[in-house]
């Protein structure tokens, strides 16, 4: 039997009740074949980056132990997005019902036409690094460095923990 690899999945939404969309995305991750969600961060309200003329996002990160190969895991994530109504548009970084990003897959580094691991911009994004630090404060991002160090470089980006929400993993069954 194939051994498990620890992956990290970024989860975000800014359309159609983003809190509920992110929570539903986290529940869907728990149903992935050959996979177990081991931790979920709190939910965070974050300002859009790049294309800023859109609503704020709700973001979280989940840790996932999986037996799925990276490309298979990515296809599963894209299918969850599709079921959630995600329509990929012409505007990169535009509004979305659900966004699931494969951030890390163990210590693997790879680039293909289908997938890049680690996620190519995660080290520049507080909306990824803050929730990632919450659940894996000592994590090292291959080729980039410690999450704690990278987080210090993103201090100007707005990330606010949603205080009226318990950690996303606590209430999900």
C-alpha positions as CSV (number, residue, x, y, z in Angstrom):
1,X,0.0,0.0,0.0
2,X,1.2,3.5,-0.9
3,X,2.3,5.6,2.1
4,X,0.6,8.9,2.9
5,X,2.1,12.3,2.0
6,X,1.2,15.4,3.9
7,X,-0.3,18.0,1.6
8,X,-1.6,21.5,2.3
9,X,-4.7,22.8,0.5
10,X,-5.6,26.5,0.3
11,X,-9.4,27.1,0.4
12,X,-11.0,30.4,-0.5
13,X,-14.2,32.1,-1.7
14,X,-15.6,35.5,-2.2
15,X,-19.0,34.8,-3.7
16,X,-22.4,33.4,-2.6
17,X,-21.8,33.2,1.2
18,X,-18.1,32.8,1.3
19,X,-18.0,31.4,4.9
20,X,-20.4,28.6,4.0
21,X,-18.5,28.0,0.7
22,X,-15.2,27.6,2.5
23,X,-16.7,25.4,5.1
24,X,-18.4,23.2,2.4
25,X,-15.0,23.0,0.7
26,X,-13.4,21.8,3.9
27,X,-16.1,19.2,4.3
28,X,-15.5,18.0,0.6
29,X,-11.8,17.6,1.4
30,X,-12.8,15.1,4.1
31,X,-14.5,13.0,1.5
32,X,-11.4,12.6,-0.8
33,X,-10.5,9.0,-1.5
34,X,-7.3,7.8,0.2
35,X,-7.1,11.0,2.2
36,X,-7.6,12.3,5.7
37,X,-7.8,15.9,6.8
38,X,-5.5,16.2,9.8
39,X,-5.9,20.0,10.6
40,X,-7.9,23.0,9.4
41,X,-7.0,26.6,10.2
42,X,-9.4,29.2,11.4
43,X,-11.3,31.2,8.7
44,X,-9.8,34.6,7.7
45,X,-11.2,37.6,5.9
46,X,-8.7,38.8,3.4
47,X,-8.4,41.6,0.9
48,X,-8.1,40.7,-2.8
49,X,-4.7,40.9,-4.4
50,X,-4.1,41.8,-8.0
51,X,-7.7,42.3,-9.3
52,X,-8.9,44.4,-6.3
53,X,-12.3,45.4,-7.7
54,X,-14.1,42.5,-6.0
55,X,-15.4,41.5,-2.6
56,X,-13.1,40.4,0.2
57,X,-12.3,36.7,0.4
58,X,-12.7,34.2,3.2
59,X,-9.6,31.9,3.3
60,X,-8.4,28.8,5.2
61,X,-5.8,26.1,4.9
62,X,-6.2,22.4,5.5
63,X,-3.5,19.8,6.1
64,X,-4.3,16.5,4.3
65,X,-2.6,13.1,4.5
66,X,-3.2,11.5,1.1
67,X,-2.3,8.5,-0.9
68,X,-3.3,10.3,-4.1
69,X,-0.6,11.3,-6.6
70,X,-0.2,15.1,-7.0
71,X,-1.9,15.2,-10.4
72,X,-4.8,13.0,-9.2
73,X,-5.2,15.2,-6.1
74,X,-5.3,18.3,-8.3
75,X,-8.0,16.8,-10.5
76,X,-10.1,15.9,-7.4
77,X,-9.7,19.5,-6.2
78,X,-10.8,20.9,-9.6
79,X,-13.9,18.6,-9.5
80,X,-14.9,19.9,-6.1
81,X,-14.6,23.4,-7.4
82,X,-16.7,22.6,-10.4
83,X,-19.4,21.0,-8.3
84,X,-19.4,24.1,-6.1
85,X,-20.2,26.2,-9.2
86,X,-16.7,27.5,-9.9
87,X,-16.4,28.9,-13.4
88,X,-12.9,29.9,-14.5
89,X,-13.1,33.3,-16.1
90,X,-10.9,35.5,-18.2
91,X,-9.9,37.6,-15.1
92,X,-7.0,36.0,-13.3
93,X,-7.6,36.2,-9.6
94,X,-11.2,37.3,-10.1
95,X,-14.2,36.4,-8.0
96,X,-15.0,32.8,-7.3
97,X,-17.4,30.6,-5.5
98,X,-14.7,28.2,-4.4
99,X,-10.9,28.1,-4.9
100,X,-8.9,25.0,-3.9
101,X,-5.1,25.3,-4.3
102,X,-2.7,22.5,-3.9
103,X,0.0,24.4,-1.9
104,X,2.4,21.7,-0.9
105,X,2.8,18.0,-1.4
106,X,5.4,16.8,1.1
107,X,8.7,18.2,0.1
108,X,8.1,17.7,-3.6
109,X,9.0,20.4,-6.1
110,X,7.7,20.0,-9.6
111,X,6.6,22.0,-12.6
112,X,4.5,20.7,-15.4
113,X,1.9,22.0,-17.8
114,X,-0.7,20.8,-15.3
115,X,0.7,21.6,-11.9
116,X,3.4,23.5,-10.0
117,X,4.4,22.5,-6.5
118,X,4.9,24.4,-4.2
119,X,2.2,26.7,-5.4
120,X,4.1,29.4,-7.3
121,X,2.9,32.4,-5.4
122,X,2.1,31.0,-2.0
123,X,5.2,32.5,-0.4
124,X,4.0,36.0,-1.3
125,X,0.5,35.7,0.0
126,X,-0.5,36.4,3.6
127,X,-3.9,34.8,2.9
128,X,-2.0,31.5,2.5
129,X,0.8,32.0,5.0
130,X,-1.3,33.2,8.0
131,X,-3.6,30.2,8.1
132,X,-0.7,27.9,7.1
133,X,1.4,29.2,10.1
134,X,-1.6,28.6,12.4
135,X,-1.6,24.9,11.7
136,X,2.1,24.3,10.8
137,X,4.2,27.0,12.3
138,X,7.5,25.2,11.8
139,X,6.8,24.3,8.1
140,X,9.5,24.8,5.5
141,X,8.4,25.6,2.0
142,X,10.9,23.9,-0.5
143,X,12.9,26.5,-2.3
144,X,11.4,29.4,-0.3
145,X,12.1,29.0,3.4
146,X,10.3,28.9,6.7
147,X,6.7,29.9,6.8
148,X,7.4,32.2,9.8
149,X,10.1,34.1,7.8
150,X,8.0,34.4,4.7
151,X,5.1,35.7,6.7
152,X,7.2,38.6,7.9
153,X,7.5,39.7,4.3
154,X,3.7,40.0,3.8
155,X,2.9,42.3,6.8
156,X,1.2,44.9,4.6
157,X,-1.5,42.5,3.3
158,X,-4.8,42.6,5.2
159,X,-5.7,39.2,6.9
160,X,-8.2,39.2,9.8
161,X,-9.2,36.1,11.7
162,X,-13.0,35.7,11.9
163,X,-13.5,35.8,15.6
164,X,-17.1,34.8,15.6
165,X,-16.1,31.5,14.0
166,X,-14.5,28.5,15.8
167,X,-11.6,26.9,13.9
168,X,-13.0,25.5,10.7
169,X,-12.1,21.9,11.6
170,X,-13.9,21.9,15.0
171,X,-17.4,21.9,13.7
172,X,-17.0,19.9,10.6
173,X,-17.9,16.2,10.7
